[in-house]
Amino acid sequence: MTTTLHKLVLREMTHGDIEAVIGVERSIYPWPWTARNFSDSLNSGYLCTVAELEGVMAGYAVMIFAPYEAHLLTIGIASGLQRQGWGSALLDALLARARQNGVRVHGRARFVRANAFFLPYPDAMYDVAFSQGFFEHFEDEAIEALLRVDAGDWTSELDGVKQFFAKFGDRLPAELHEEVEQAAKRLHQAGVASR
């Protein structure tokens, strides 16, 4: 089955895609899946999807289904294409497929990607899929409270990261310092927005 979302083309992964998928996987994860992990997933009949942008491998995902459940095992978008909405488009398509397979999606959680940190932010929304019936007895407010991240706790955590990074000085890549600074900005925005 092939689906086109804007310019992103989603289709079933084949064994011929594994080399390109592994190329993306190795570039974005410190402990990547192996070719055998993807091959085994294909051989097991898991939902293995590739996302192409103008004929180039943009991303992939592997999801398995059980009665009334879906488990997302891995998802990735090529590093040069991240933060442009392609991962959200892929995730949305997977959640739609899960719904087609009888999985009920409950709750809404608000997150924003700030490099290595996921932080709450009111305008960015992602569905969170849970097993059927898991949250049926909870009110929306209780679910939101469960998923809420305290900006004050994260600020303290970032202060610790900054102190740790200071031990290494200029020996650390500037990108790591920039990630911490961007996370701090997101925390500030989240703290202001939640007041």
Summary of the structure (lengths in Angstrom):
residues: 195
radius of gyration: 18.7
end to end distance: 45.3
largest distance: 52.3
contacts: 529
relative contact order: 0.11
helix: 45%
strand: 24%
